[in-house]
Amino acid sequence: MESLFDPLVWPTVWPMWLTIGVAIALLVGLATRAAATDLLALTALSVLVVVQDLTGTPLLPDPTQAVAGFGNKGLITIALLFSVVAGLELTGGTELATGWLLSKAKNLRDTQIRMLLPVALLSGFLNNTPVVAAMLPVVGDLGKRLSISPSRLLLPLSYAAILGGMCTLMGTSTNLLVRDEYNKYVAGAAAAGAEMQLSELSFFTPAIAGIPATILGLIYIIGASKWLLPERKPAVSVGDDPQKYTVEMQVELTGPLVGKTLQEAGLRALPGLYVAEVQRADGRIEPAKPDQRLYGEDILILVGDVDSVVDLRKIRGLVTPGDQARKLEIPAWRRTLVEAVVSPRCSLIGKTIREGRFRSNFNAAVVAVARGGRRLEGKLGDVRIEPGDVLLLEASKSFMHRQRGGSDFYLVSSVDRGEIRRHERAPLALGIMLVMVIVAALNWLSILSAAMMAACAMVLTRCCTTSEARRSIDWSVLIVIGSAIGIGRAMEQSGAAGQIAGGLLSIAQGSPLGTLIAIYVATVICTELITNNAAAMLMLPIAWTAGTQLGTDPMPMVVAVMIAASASFLTPFGYQTNTMVYGVGGYRLRDYIQFGLPLSLLVGVVSIGMLTWRYQ
């Protein structure tokens, strides 16, 4: 190493040290949250590109390699999978697929078994980040119905998704990226006339370590969460909104809620919302007791905040009385929820909603009315409109543009998460996802082609719109991935990867098992400090170089990077799903360490053992 600082040697090695310095600076910046992750990754890549342009030193194979990561097939596949899950979420496909199982849960252990097994299975075939996003409201409602603290469910949900994603190439964005980069290394080695036989990465290659780790990991989670996960309260309560709406919902005549009690239907569990009364089809009014059974065409009078009303409308089997929204003759995918404050100059002041023919006059259906913090008596159609009333409307997306210049309303605004659920399309969305998984798993189409087909099908069948598909994509994740791929290429080109790999080999004293352990541990440390995708892209060239220097098949090293980059159980920041549940579950850092450390050790031992057995 001393020769590297020799003045005669320095001109040939400074690019390596610059690349290592940039990578370390990126690690430190991401670990300390110095700035947004996408900004830090893009800045690190920019430094390498600018230095190469100014000095003419080939830090990258060629200038286009700096941005080649943004055209990576794995990255594009990840973006498409976000759109596929958006279709599932907006149609209620996730609830349809899991509701029949989760609705029968009785206690913590029963709930975790019913929740974690399907999530782990689903995460093996869909990117686990949007899977967790789609499951969050389902799990939240389930916890409230059974009076289980969210902290007992949300972190296990994240860990189960991570474990399931380890089992296939499609399960996590990390595996897709590693697969594409590995194929490029193999192609390069073949072109260079490499003599050693290189294995191919198939759809289920990660399963050799992923499936045993998932099975034992789920057993640990279900068995230990009661003892190692304390009950926490979320940092923000959904019910803190003082604005209370009075809302009417009708039970569908042949819907899934008929015959269930209010408790079983989940209507007693929504935060910030309560059922005031139940109006029977024959005109009888009955109190809203938990054991009150629901019948077709019952009308429920509820009072709650806007977030709870939004969640209420996601429940299958509830519609607006008289189905006023459908009479708008606007398809569901073109409707949204809008809040509008009635102005003193509104033409309907003093009239009831029914007398004023609100739907005909404004091409919008009144979903709920808020007047201060009190409940409004009677049916919604009989409420007389007064200045200052806040109306929650289901309307076309052009409603706001039409009314902002009018005199009837002021402070017209869209509702967050106010997209209208298209429950009738839920079976279609599930079918599209199932076809995508089958054709990819059987190699009838590439994963990219299958994801592209599914994303297009979701939009064409109106399971989600093009704008909803675009909004579902986490662009910061894609920017970090694209930048990290470019930095990984620079580490290989500059010789930094070879130097680090040589250091690991010397620590392991040339032992394949020791090198495998060193690479796994180094990747786990990186993924806990930064993000899983960035860690994988930084460690992959090191793993490849270490394997080739040993003269063995680098496949176990590559799979170790896949598994270790996803095995982030110790911090809320190393993996996106851990970050997603952090605030919602009210967790603290020590919860991750206390609950995640045994799981991290378990996954590491099982993975290294299985890889050693398979590739010895």
C-alpha positions as CSV (number, residue, x, y, z in Angstrom):
1,M,0.0,0.0,0.0
2,E,2.9,2.4,0.6
3,S,3.8,2.3,-3.1
4,L,0.5,3.9,-3.8
5,F,1.8,7.2,-2.4
6,D,5.0,7.1,-4.4
7,P,5.2,10.3,-6.6
8,L,5.8,8.1,-9.6
9,V,2.8,5.9,-8.9
10,W,0.4,8.6,-7.7
11,P,-0.7,9.9,-11.2
12,T,-2.1,6.4,-12.0
13,V,-3.8,5.8,-8.6
14,W,-5.3,9.2,-7.7
15,P,-8.6,8.4,-9.6
16,M,-9.0,5.3,-7.4
17,W,-8.6,7.4,-4.2
18,L,-10.9,10.1,-5.5
19,T,-13.6,7.5,-6.2
20,I,-13.1,5.9,-2.8
21,G,-13.3,9.4,-1.2
22,V,-16.5,10.3,-3.1
23,A,-18.1,6.9,-2.1
24,I,-17.1,7.5,1.6
25,A,-18.4,11.0,1.5
26,L,-21.7,9.7,0.1
27,L,-21.9,7.1,2.8
28,V,-21.3,9.7,5.5
29,G,-23.8,12.1,4.0
30,L,-26.5,9.5,3.7
31,A,-25.8,8.1,7.2
32,T,-26.0,11.6,8.8
33,R,-29.0,12.7,6.7
34,A,-27.0,15.8,5.6
35,A,-29.4,16.4,2.7
36,A,-32.0,14.6,0.7
37,T,-30.8,11.1,-0.4
38,D,-31.4,11.8,-4.1
39,L,-29.5,15.1,-4.0
40,L,-26.5,13.5,-2.2
41,A,-26.3,10.6,-4.7
42,L,-26.6,12.9,-7.7
43,T,-24.0,15.2,-6.3
44,A,-21.5,12.4,-5.8
45,L,-22.0,11.2,-9.3
46,S,-21.7,14.8,-10.6
47,V,-18.3,15.2,-8.9
48,L,-16.9,12.1,-10.8
49,V,-18.3,13.3,-14.1
50,V,-17.0,16.8,-13.8
51,V,-13.5,15.7,-12.7
52,Q,-13.4,13.3,-15.7
53,D,-14.4,16.0,-18.1
54,L,-11.9,18.5,-16.6
55,T,-8.9,16.1,-16.4
56,G,-9.6,13.7,-19.2
57,T,-9.0,10.8,-16.7
58,P,-11.2,7.8,-17.4
59,L,-13.0,7.5,-14.1
60,L,-15.8,5.8,-16.0
61,P,-15.6,3.4,-19.0
62,D,-17.0,6.2,-21.2
63,P,-19.0,9.4,-20.5
64,T,-22.3,7.8,-21.2
65,Q,-21.8,5.2,-18.4
66,A,-22.3,8.1,-15.9
67,V,-26.0,8.2,-16.8
68,A,-26.4,4.6,-18.1
69,G,-27.9,3.7,-14.7
70,F,-30.9,5.8,-15.4
71,G,-31.7,3.6,-18.4
72,N,-31.1,0.4,-16.4
73,K,-33.8,-2.3,-17.0
74,G,-34.1,-3.0,-13.3
75,L,-34.7,0.7,-12.6
76,I,-37.4,0.9,-15.3
77,T,-39.0,-2.3,-14.0
78,I,-39.2,-0.8,-10.5
79,A,-41.0,2.3,-11.8
80,L,-43.5,0.1,-13.6
81,L,-44.1,-2.0,-10.6
82,F,-45.1,1.2,-8.6
83,S,-47.8,1.7,-11.2
84,V,-49.0,-1.9,-11.0
85,V,-49.4,-1.6,-7.2
86,A,-51.2,1.8,-7.7
87,G,-53.8,-0.1,-9.7
88,L,-54.2,-2.6,-6.9
89,E,-54.5,0.1,-4.2
90,L,-57.0,2.3,-6.1
91,T,-59.3,-0.6,-6.9
92,G,-59.2,-2.1,-3.4
93,G,-57.5,-5.2,-4.8
94,T,-55.3,-5.5,-1.8
95,E,-58.2,-5.5,0.6
96,L,-60.1,-8.0,-1.6
97,A,-57.2,-10.4,-1.7
98,T,-56.5,-10.2,2.1
99,G,-59.8,-9.1,3.7
100,W,-61.4,-12.6,3.7
101,L,-58.4,-13.9,5.7
102,L,-57.7,-10.9,8.0
103,S,-61.4,-10.3,8.9
104,K,-61.3,-13.6,10.9
105,A,-58.3,-12.6,13.1
106,K,-58.9,-12.8,16.8
107,N,-55.7,-11.9,18.7
108,L,-52.1,-10.7,18.2
109,R,-50.6,-14.0,17.2
110,D,-53.5,-15.0,15.0
111,T,-53.4,-11.6,13.3
112,Q,-49.7,-11.8,12.6
113,I,-49.9,-15.2,11.1
114,R,-52.8,-14.2,8.8
115,M,-51.0,-11.0,7.9
116,L,-47.3,-11.9,7.6
117,L,-47.6,-15.0,5.5
118,P,-49.6,-13.4,2.6
119,V,-47.4,-10.3,2.8
120,A,-44.2,-12.4,2.6
121,L,-45.6,-14.4,-0.3
122,L,-46.9,-11.3,-2.2
123,S,-43.5,-9.5,-1.7
124,G,-41.8,-12.3,-3.5
125,F,-43.5,-11.3,-6.7
126,L,-44.1,-7.5,-6.3
127,N,-41.7,-4.8,-5.2
128,N,-42.1,-4.8,-1.4
129,T,-42.1,-1.0,-0.9
130,P,-45.5,-0.4,-2.7
131,V,-46.8,-3.7,-1.1
132,V,-46.3,-2.2,2.4
133,A,-47.7,1.1,1.2
134,A,-50.9,-0.7,0.0
135,M,-51.1,-2.7,3.3
136,L,-50.7,0.2,5.7
137,P,-54.4,1.2,5.9
138,V,-55.5,-2.4,6.0
139,V,-53.2,-3.2,8.9
140,G,-54.1,0.0,10.7
141,D,-57.8,-0.7,10.5
142,L,-57.2,-4.3,11.7
143,G,-55.2,-3.2,14.7
144,K,-57.9,-0.7,15.7
145,R,-60.7,-3.3,15.3
146,L,-58.8,-5.8,17.6
147,S,-57.4,-3.1,20.0
148,I,-53.9,-4.0,19.1
149,S,-51.2,-1.3,19.2
150,P,-49.9,-0.4,15.7
151,S,-46.3,-1.0,17.0
152,R,-47.1,-4.7,17.3
153,L,-48.0,-5.0,13.7
154,L,-46.3,-2.4,11.5
155,L,-42.6,-3.3,12.1
156,P,-43.4,-7.1,11.6
157,L,-45.2,-6.0,8.4
158,S,-42.0,-4.3,7.1
159,Y,-39.7,-7.2,8.1
160,A,-42.0,-9.8,6.5
161,A,-42.0,-7.8,3.3
162,I,-38.2,-7.6,3.3
163,L,-37.9,-11.3,4.0
164,G,-40.3,-12.2,1.2
165,G,-38.6,-9.9,-1.2
166,M,-35.3,-11.9,-0.8
167,C,-36.7,-15.0,-2.4
168,T,-37.1,-13.9,-6.1
169,L,-35.6,-11.5,-8.6
170,M,-38.8,-9.5,-8.7
171,G,-39.3,-9.3,-5.0
172,T,-37.1,-6.2,-4.4
173,S,-35.6,-3.5,-6.5
174,T,-32.2,-4.5,-5.2
175,N,-32.4,-8.0,-6.8
176,L,-33.5,-6.6,-10.1
177,L,-30.6,-4.1,-10.2
178,V,-28.0,-6.7,-9.2
179,R,-29.4,-9.1,-11.8
180,D,-28.9,-6.6,-14.6
181,E,-25.5,-5.5,-13.5
182,Y,-24.4,-9.1,-13.0
183,N,-25.4,-9.9,-16.6
184,K,-23.2,-7.1,-17.8
185,Y,-20.2,-8.4,-15.9
186,V,-20.9,-11.9,-17.3
187,A,-21.1,-10.6,-20.8
188,G,-17.9,-8.6,-20.3
189,A,-16.1,-11.7,-19.0
190,A,-17.2,-13.8,-21.9
191,A,-16.0,-11.1,-24.4
192,A,-12.6,-11.1,-22.6
193,G,-12.4,-14.9,-23.1
194,A,-12.8,-15.9,-19.4
195,E,-12.3,-19.7,-19.0
196,M,-14.3,-20.2,-15.8
197,Q,-17.9,-21.3,-16.0
198,L,-20.3,-18.6,-14.7
199,S,-23.7,-19.4,-13.4
200,E,-26.9,-17.6,-14.6
201,L,-29.2,-15.7,-12.3
202,S,-32.7,-17.2,-12.7
203,F,-36.0,-15.9,-11.3
204,F,-35.6,-18.1,-8.1
205,T,-31.8,-18.0,-7.7
206,P,-32.0,-15.9,-4.5
207,A,-34.5,-18.5,-3.0
208,I,-31.7,-20.9,-2.1
209,A,-30.9,-18.5,0.8
210,G,-34.1,-16.4,0.8
211,I,-36.7,-19.1,1.5
212,P,-35.0,-20.7,4.6
213,A,-34.2,-17.2,5.9
214,T,-37.9,-16.2,5.4
215,I,-39.3,-19.2,7.1
216,L,-37.1,-19.0,10.2
217,G,-37.4,-15.2,10.2
218,L,-41.2,-15.3,10.3
219,I,-41.2,-17.9,13.1
220,Y,-38.9,-15.5,15.1
221,I,-41.1,-12.4,14.3
222,I,-44.3,-14.1,15.4
223,G,-42.8,-15.7,18.4
224,A,-40.7,-12.7,19.7
225,S,-42.8,-9.6,18.8
226,K,-45.0,-9.9,21.9
227,W,-41.9,-9.8,24.2
228,L,-39.5,-7.5,22.2
229,L,-41.8,-5.0,20.6
230,P,-43.3,-2.6,23.2
231,E,-46.7,-0.9,22.7
232,R,-46.2,2.5,21.2
233,K,-48.5,5.3,20.3
234,P,-48.2,6.9,16.8
235,A,-46.5,10.3,16.8
236,V,-49.6,11.9,15.1
237,S,-53.1,11.0,15.8
238,V,-55.5,10.9,12.9
239,G,-58.3,12.0,15.1
240,D,-56.8,15.4,16.0
241,D,-58.7,17.2,13.3
242,P,-61.4,19.3,15.0
243,Q,-63.6,19.6,11.9
244,K,-66.3,16.9,12.2
245,Y,-68.4,15.8,9.2
246,T,-71.8,14.2,9.3
247,V,-71.8,11.5,6.6
248,E,-74.4,9.0,5.3
249,M,-73.5,5.6,3.9
250,Q,-75.8,2.8,2.7
251,V,-75.1,-0.9,3.0
252,E,-75.3,-2.5,-0.5
253,L,-78.2,-4.9,-0.8
254,T,-76.0,-7.9,-1.7
255,G,-72.6,-6.6,-0.5
256,P,-70.0,-8.2,1.7
257,L,-71.2,-6.3,4.9
258,V,-74.7,-7.8,5.0
259,G,-75.1,-10.0,8.1
260,K,-72.1,-8.6,9.8
261,T,-72.1,-6.6,13.0
262,L,-70.8,-3.0,13.2
263,Q,-67.8,-4.4,15.0
264,E,-67.1,-7.1,12.5
265,A,-67.5,-4.7,9.6
266,G,-64.7,-2.5,11.1
267,L,-67.0,0.5,11.5
268,R,-66.2,0.8,15.2
269,A,-62.5,0.9,14.6
270,L,-61.9,3.9,12.4
271,P,-60.0,6.6,14.3
272,G,-61.9,9.9,14.7
273,L,-65.2,8.4,13.6
274,Y,-68.2,7.0,15.2
275,V,-71.6,5.6,14.0
276,A,-74.4,7.7,15.4
277,E,-77.4,5.6,14.3
278,V,-78.6,3.0,11.9
279,Q,-81.7,3.7,9.8
280,R,-83.5,0.6,8.6
281,A,-85.1,0.3,5.2
282,D,-88.6,0.2,6.9
283,G,-87.9,3.6,8.6
284,R,-86.9,2.3,12.0
285,I,-84.0,4.1,13.7
286,E,-81.8,1.9,15.9
287,P,-78.8,2.7,18.2
288,A,-75.3,2.0,16.9
289,K,-74.2,-0.8,19.2
290,P,-71.1,-2.9,18.4
291,D,-73.2,-6.0,18.0
292,Q,-75.8,-4.3,15.8
293,R,-76.2,-6.4,12.7
294,L,-76.3,-4.8,9.3
295,Y,-78.8,-5.6,6.6
296,G,-79.0,-4.6,2.9
297,E,-80.1,-1.0,2.3
298,D,-79.5,0.1,5.9
299,I,-78.4,3.7,6.1
300,L,-75.6,4.6,8.5
301,I,-75.2,8.1,10.0
302,L,-71.6,8.6,11.0
303,V,-69.6,11.6,12.4
304,G,-65.9,11.9,11.9
305,D,-63.0,13.9,10.5
306,V,-62.1,14.1,6.8
307,D,-59.4,11.4,7.0
308,S,-61.8,9.0,8.6
309,V,-64.4,9.7,6.0
310,V,-61.8,9.0,3.2
311,D,-61.0,5.7,4.9
312,L,-64.7,4.9,5.4
313,R,-65.3,5.2,1.6
314,K,-62.6,2.5,1.0
315,I,-64.7,-0.1,2.7
316,R,-66.3,-2.6,0.2
317,G,-70.1,-2.8,0.5
318,L,-70.8,0.8,1.4
319,V,-72.2,3.3,-1.1
320,T,-73.7,6.8,-0.9
321,P,-77.5,6.6,-0.4
322,G,-79.4,6.5,-3.7
323,D,-76.0,6.1,-5.3
324,Q,-75.9,9.8,-6.0
325,A,-72.3,9.7,-7.2
326,R,-73.1,7.2,-10.0
327,K,-75.9,9.4,-11.2
328,L,-73.3,12.0,-12.0
329,E,-72.6,9.9,-15.1
330,I,-68.8,10.5,-14.5
331,P,-66.7,7.3,-14.4
332,A,-65.0,6.7,-11.0
333,W,-61.5,7.2,-12.4
334,R,-62.5,10.8,-13.3
335,R,-63.9,11.6,-9.8
336,T,-62.2,12.8,-6.7
337,L,-63.1,14.2,-3.2
338,V,-63.3,18.0,-2.9
339,E,-63.8,20.2,0.2
340,A,-65.8,23.4,-0.5
341,V,-66.8,26.1,1.9
342,V,-70.2,27.6,1.2
343,S,-70.1,31.4,0.6
344,P,-72.9,33.8,1.7
345,R,-73.7,34.4,-2.0
346,C,-74.4,30.7,-2.7
347,S,-77.6,30.3,-4.6
348,L,-78.7,27.4,-2.3
349,I,-78.5,29.2,1.0
350,G,-81.6,28.2,3.1
351,K,-82.5,25.3,0.9
352,T,-81.9,21.6,1.7
353,I,-79.5,19.7,-0.4
354,R,-82.4,17.8,-1.9
355,E,-84.5,20.9,-2.6
356,G,-81.6,22.7,-4.2
357,R,-81.0,19.8,-6.5
358,F,-77.3,20.0,-5.7
359,R,-76.2,17.2,-7.9
360,S,-78.0,18.7,-11.0
361,N,-76.9,22.3,-10.4
362,F,-73.2,21.6,-9.6
363,N,-72.6,18.1,-11.2
364,A,-71.3,17.0,-7.8
365,A,-72.6,14.7,-5.0
366,V,-72.6,15.8,-1.4
367,V,-70.8,13.1,0.6
368,A,-70.7,14.8,4.0
369,V,-71.4,18.2,5.7
370,A,-69.5,19.8,8.5
371,R,-70.9,22.7,10.6
372,G,-68.5,23.5,13.4
373,G,-67.8,20.5,15.6
374,R,-71.4,19.2,16.0
375,R,-73.4,16.5,14.4
376,L,-76.2,17.5,12.0
377,E,-79.6,15.9,12.7
378,G,-81.6,14.0,10.1
379,K,-80.7,12.7,6.7
380,L,-78.0,14.4,4.7
381,G,-80.5,15.4,1.9
382,D,-82.6,17.3,4.5
383,V,-79.7,19.4,5.8
384,R,-80.3,23.2,5.0
385,I,-77.3,24.8,3.7
386,E,-75.9,27.8,5.7
387,P,-73.0,30.1,5.0
388,G,-69.7,28.7,6.3
389,D,-70.8,25.0,5.9
390,V,-68.0,22.8,4.7
391,L,-69.2,20.3,2.1
392,L,-67.3,17.2,1.2
393,L,-68.1,16.5,-2.4
394,E,-67.5,13.8,-4.9
395,A,-67.0,15.6,-8.2
396,S,-65.1,15.6,-11.5
397,K,-61.5,16.8,-11.3
398,S,-62.6,19.9,-13.3
399,F,-65.0,21.0,-10.5
400,M,-62.3,23.0,-8.7
401,H,-61.4,25.0,-11.8
402,R,-65.0,25.8,-12.5
403,Q,-65.9,26.9,-9.0
404,R,-62.8,28.9,-8.0
405,G,-64.0,31.7,-10.2
406,G,-67.6,31.5,-9.0
407,S,-69.5,33.0,-6.1
408,D,-71.1,29.9,-4.6
409,F,-68.0,28.6,-2.8
410,Y,-64.7,29.7,-1.6
411,L,-61.6,27.8,-0.3
412,V,-62.3,24.9,-2.8
413,S,-59.6,22.3,-2.4
414,S,-58.9,18.7,-3.2
415,V,-58.7,16.1,-0.4
416,D,-55.5,14.2,0.2
417,R,-55.9,10.6,-0.8
418,G,-59.3,11.5,-2.2
419,E,-59.2,9.3,-5.3
420,I,-62.4,7.3,-5.7
421,R,-62.0,3.6,-5.2
422,R,-63.1,1.5,-8.2
423,H,-64.2,-1.6,-6.3
424,E,-65.8,-3.2,-9.3
425,R,-62.4,-3.3,-11.0
426,A,-60.6,-5.0,-8.0
427,P,-60.8,-8.6,-9.5
428,L,-59.5,-7.2,-12.8
429,A,-56.5,-5.6,-11.1
430,L,-55.7,-8.8,-9.2
431,G,-56.0,-10.8,-12.5
432,I,-53.5,-8.4,-14.2
433,M,-51.0,-8.8,-11.3
434,L,-51.4,-12.6,-11.3
435,V,-50.8,-12.8,-15.1
436,M,-47.7,-10.6,-14.7
437,V,-46.3,-12.9,-12.0
438,I,-47.0,-16.1,-13.9
439,V,-45.4,-15.0,-17.2
440,A,-42.3,-13.7,-15.5
441,A,-41.9,-16.7,-13.2
442,L,-42.2,-19.1,-16.2
443,N,-39.9,-17.0,-18.3
444,W,-42.5,-16.5,-21.0
445,L,-41.6,-12.9,-20.9
446,S,-38.7,-11.0,-19.3
447,I,-39.5,-9.3,-15.9
448,L,-39.3,-5.9,-17.7
449,S,-41.8,-7.0,-20.4
450,A,-44.2,-8.5,-17.9
451,A,-44.1,-5.3,-15.7
452,M,-44.6,-3.1,-18.8
453,M,-47.6,-5.2,-19.9
454,A,-49.2,-5.1,-16.4
455,A,-48.6,-1.3,-16.0
456,C,-50.2,-0.6,-19.4
457,A,-53.1,-3.0,-18.6
458,M,-53.8,-1.2,-15.3
459,V,-54.0,2.2,-17.1
460,L,-56.0,0.9,-20.2
461,T,-58.6,-0.8,-18.0
462,R,-58.8,2.3,-15.8
463,C,-57.7,0.5,-12.6
464,C,-55.6,3.7,-12.4
465,T,-55.1,6.7,-14.6
466,T,-51.9,7.9,-16.2
467,S,-51.6,10.7,-13.7
468,E,-52.2,8.4,-10.8
469,A,-49.6,6.0,-12.2
470,R,-47.1,8.8,-12.4
471,R,-47.8,10.1,-8.9
472,S,-47.3,6.6,-7.5
473,I,-43.6,6.5,-8.6
474,D,-41.1,7.4,-5.9
475,W,-38.7,9.4,-8.1
476,S,-36.2,10.0,-5.3
477,V,-35.7,6.2,-5.1
478,L,-35.0,6.0,-8.9
479,I,-32.5,8.9,-8.8
480,V,-30.6,7.3,-6.0
481,I,-30.5,4.0,-7.9
482,G,-29.4,5.5,-11.2
483,S,-26.6,7.6,-9.4
484,A,-25.4,4.6,-7.4
485,I,-25.0,2.5,-10.5
486,G,-22.8,5.2,-12.1
487,I,-20.7,5.4,-8.9
488,G,-20.4,1.6,-8.9
489,R,-19.1,1.6,-12.4
490,A,-16.5,4.3,-11.5
491,M,-15.3,2.1,-8.6
492,E,-14.7,-0.7,-11.0
493,Q,-13.0,1.4,-13.7
494,S,-10.8,3.3,-11.3
495,G,-9.5,0.2,-9.6
496,A,-11.2,1.1,-6.2
497,A,-13.3,-2.1,-6.3
498,G,-10.3,-4.3,-6.9
499,Q,-8.3,-2.6,-4.1
500,I,-11.2,-3.0,-1.6
501,A,-11.7,-6.6,-2.7
502,G,-8.0,-7.3,-2.2
503,G,-8.3,-6.0,1.3
504,L,-11.3,-8.2,2.1
505,L,-9.4,-11.2,0.7
506,S,-6.4,-10.5,2.8
507,I,-8.6,-10.2,5.9
508,A,-10.2,-13.6,5.0
509,Q,-6.7,-15.0,4.2
510,G,-7.9,-16.2,0.8
511,S,-10.7,-18.4,2.3
512,P,-13.8,-18.5,0.1
513,L,-16.0,-18.8,3.2
514,G,-14.2,-16.0,5.0
515,T,-14.5,-13.8,1.9
516,L,-18.2,-14.6,1.7
517,I,-18.7,-13.6,5.3
518,A,-16.7,-10.4,4.9
519,I,-18.7,-9.3,1.9
520,Y,-22.0,-10.1,3.6
521,V,-21.1,-8.2,6.8
522,A,-19.7,-5.2,4.8
523,T,-22.9,-5.1,2.7
524,V,-25.1,-5.2,5.8
525,I,-23.2,-2.4,7.4
526,C,-23.5,-0.3,4.2
527,T,-27.3,-0.9,3.9
528,E,-27.9,0.1,7.5
529,L,-26.0,3.3,7.0
530,I,-27.4,4.2,3.5
531,T,-30.0,2.7,1.3
532,N,-30.3,-0.9,0.1
533,N,-30.0,-0.1,-3.6
534,A,-27.0,2.2,-3.1
535,A,-25.3,-0.4,-0.9
536,A,-25.8,-3.1,-3.5
537,M,-24.5,-1.0,-6.3
538,L,-21.4,-0.1,-4.3
539,M,-20.7,-3.6,-3.1
540,L,-21.5,-5.6,-6.3
541,P,-18.2,-4.7,-8.2
542,I,-16.3,-5.6,-5.0
543,A,-18.1,-8.9,-4.7
544,W,-17.5,-9.7,-8.4
545,T,-13.8,-8.8,-8.2
546,A,-13.3,-10.8,-5.0
547,G,-14.9,-13.9,-6.6
548,T,-12.9,-13.7,-9.8
549,Q,-9.6,-13.1,-7.9
550,L,-10.3,-16.3,-5.9
551,G,-10.8,-18.1,-9.2
552,T,-14.2,-19.4,-8.2
553,D,-17.8,-18.8,-9.4
554,P,-18.7,-15.3,-8.0
555,M,-22.4,-16.3,-7.8
556,P,-22.4,-16.9,-4.0
557,M,-20.8,-13.5,-3.5
558,V,-23.4,-11.8,-5.7
559,V,-26.3,-13.5,-4.0
560,A,-24.8,-12.6,-0.6
561,V,-24.9,-8.9,-1.8
562,M,-28.6,-9.4,-2.8
563,I,-29.6,-10.8,0.5
564,A,-27.4,-8.6,2.7
565,A,-28.5,-5.4,1.0
566,S,-32.1,-6.2,1.8
567,A,-31.4,-7.5,5.3
568,S,-31.9,-4.1,6.9
569,F,-33.5,-4.7,10.3
570,L,-31.4,-2.5,12.6
571,T,-32.4,1.1,11.7
572,P,-35.4,2.9,10.4
573,F,-33.4,4.4,7.5
574,G,-31.6,1.6,5.8
575,Y,-34.8,0.3,4.0
576,Q,-37.8,2.2,2.6
577,T,-40.4,0.1,4.3
578,N,-38.7,0.5,7.7
579,T,-38.9,4.3,7.2
580,M,-42.6,4.1,6.2
581,V,-43.7,2.5,9.5
582,Y,-41.4,4.5,11.7
583,G,-43.6,7.5,12.5
584,V,-47.0,5.7,12.0
585,G,-46.0,3.1,14.6
586,G,-44.5,5.6,17.0
587,Y,-41.2,3.6,17.1
588,R,-37.9,4.6,18.6
589,L,-34.4,3.6,17.3
590,R,-33.9,1.1,20.1
591,D,-37.1,-0.8,19.0
592,Y,-35.3,-1.6,15.7
593,I,-32.1,-2.7,17.4
594,Q,-33.9,-4.7,20.1
595,F,-36.2,-6.5,17.7
596,G,-34.1,-6.5,14.6
597,L,-30.6,-7.6,15.8
598,P,-31.6,-11.2,16.5
599,L,-33.3,-11.3,13.1
600,S,-30.3,-9.8,11.3
601,L,-28.0,-12.4,12.9
602,L,-30.5,-15.3,12.1
603,V,-30.8,-14.2,8.4
604,G,-27.0,-13.8,8.1
605,V,-26.2,-17.3,9.5
606,V,-28.9,-19.0,7.5
607,S,-27.9,-17.2,4.2
608,I,-24.2,-17.9,4.5
609,G,-24.8,-21.5,5.5
610,M,-27.1,-22.1,2.5
611,L,-24.8,-20.4,0.0
612,T,-21.8,-22.3,1.3
613,W,-23.7,-25.6,1.0
614,R,-25.1,-24.8,-2.5
615,Y,-21.9,-23.5,-4.1
616,Q,-19.2,-25.5,-2.2
